[in-house]
Amino acid sequence: MKKLSTNILRVKLFNKLMGIASAFQNIPAKVTPPPFRLMQIGSLFWQSRALYVATKLELADTLGDTEKSTQEIASALHLHEDHLYRLLRMLGSMGIFDETAPRVFKNSKTSAFLRQDNPKNVRAMILMHNSPEMTIPWMESLEESIRDGGVPFSKVYGVDIFNYIDQNKNFDLLFSQAMDAVENLTGNLFLEDFNWGKFDRIIDVGGSKGSKTLSILKVYPNLKAIVFDRPQIIEAAKTHWRGKIAADILARVDFQGGDMFESLPAANSDNDLFVFSAIFHGLSNEECTTVLSNLKQLLALTNHLYFLRMPLLRKPILIQQ
C-alpha cells in the first residue's frame, strides 16, 4: 500500500476541531424549548430569502470598504429607503452587515463574503440555492413527492436537474459558478495533505473547469490529468485557461466531455487516480449506484486502481481494489 496521507496529525486535529464546532452548533437545538425551536426552524426561510435579496441587489458590493447611509444606498440602487433599512437591520441582527450609526451600514466580516471582489465569495451558491429553479420544487412539490416517491425537481420541470442545466444556459452558468465557489472555499491544503505524486495521472470526475486539477499539476510536474464533466462545461474550460495558466501545465490536461451516468474515462494503468469532489452528496442512491457501477467496471480492468472521494471537508476517503 502506498503512503498516500501526509500531515496526518494536522488532518486529525482539523477533524477534531470540526467535531467540536458541530457540537457547539447543536447547542441551540438542545437548550431552546421545543415549541420555540420549531417556530425558529419554520421561519428560517425568511432569513434565507432576505440574504438572497441582499445578494441579488449587490448590497455588499455597493458598500465596499466604506460606510454608507440607507439613503445613499437606496439612491445608488433605486430602492425604497425604508424597506431597504428594514432589510439591512434584519440582516444586521444576524451578523450580516454592521449598523455603525442610525441607518448607516458597513460590511461585516460575514457580508464581506458576498462581495464579488472577494476570491472566496459565496454569491453564486446563495443565488443558486434561492433561485426559482431550486426553491419552487421545495415549495410546491415536496409534499407530493414524499407521498408518491417522486422527485420534486422533475415534477416541476419535467426533466432531472442535469438535463435542465443542459437546456438552460443562464442556470448552467450559475450552477458552474456555485461549484467554483465550493472549490475556492476548500483552499489548497488538499495539496499538502495527500501524496498526489505517487500517481501518474488523476481523473477528476465532475471537475468543472479544472481549477482543482490545475492546482495539483502546478505542484507535481510529472503528473497528468483528465478533467471530465458535461460537454458544454468542458467546451468552456478548453478556452477559459488560455493566458491564465502556463502552456506546459495545460499540455498535461485532457479535457473530456461526457456523462458519468453512462461511462467514465478509461484508466491507463494501476497508477491512475479517480477523484470525485463534491459529487455524491447531490445524487440519489440510484444515481450513486450507477456511477459506482461504471467505476467498478473500470476497476475490473486493472489490479490496483484508486478511487479518492473528496468531501467538502478535508478528510479523504481512499478505496483501493
NORNOR-V876400 format. One record per backbone hydrogen bond with DSSP energy under -1.0 kcal/mol. NH is the residue of the N-H (numbers start at 1). CO is the residue of the C=O. If there is no record, write none. Layout:
# NORNOR-V876400
NH	CO
NH	CO
This chain:
# NORNOR-V876400
6	193
11	7
12	8
13	9
14	10
15	11
16	12
17	13
18	14
19	15
20	16
21	17
22	18
23	19
24	20
25	21
26	22
27	24
30	26
31	27
32	28
37	33
38	34
39	35
40	36
41	37
42	38
43	39
44	41
46	43
48	44
49	45
50	46
51	47
52	48
53	49
54	50
55	51
56	52
57	53
59	54
62	58
63	59
64	60
66	63
68	105
70	103
73	69
74	70
75	71
76	72
77	73
78	74
79	74
84	80
85	81
86	82
87	83
88	84
89	85
90	86
91	87
92	88
93	89
95	92
96	91
98	106
100	104
101	104
104	101
105	68
106	98
112	108
113	110
114	111
115	112
118	115
121	118
122	113
126	122
127	123
128	124
129	125
130	126
131	128
135	131
136	132
139	135
140	136
141	137
145	141
146	142
147	143
148	144
149	145
155	151
156	152
157	153
158	154
164	160
165	161
166	162
167	163
172	168
173	169
174	170
175	171
176	172
177	173
178	174
179	175
180	176
181	177
182	178
183	179
184	180
185	181
186	182
191	188
192	189
193	189
195	4
196	194
198	195
199	196
200	271
201	271
202	224
203	273
204	226
205	203
205	275
206	228
207	204
207	228
210	207
214	210
215	211
216	212
217	213
218	214
220	216
223	220
224	200
225	252
226	202
227	254
228	204
229	256
234	230
235	231
236	232
237	233
238	234
240	236
241	237
244	241
245	241
250	246
251	247
252	249
253	250
254	225
256	227
258	229
262	259
263	259
272	269
273	201
274	306
275	203
276	308
278	310
282	279
283	280
288	284
289	285
290	286
291	287
292	288
293	289
294	290
295	291
296	292
297	293
298	294
299	295
300	296
301	298
302	299
306	272
307	319
308	274
309	317
310	276
317	309
319	307
321	305
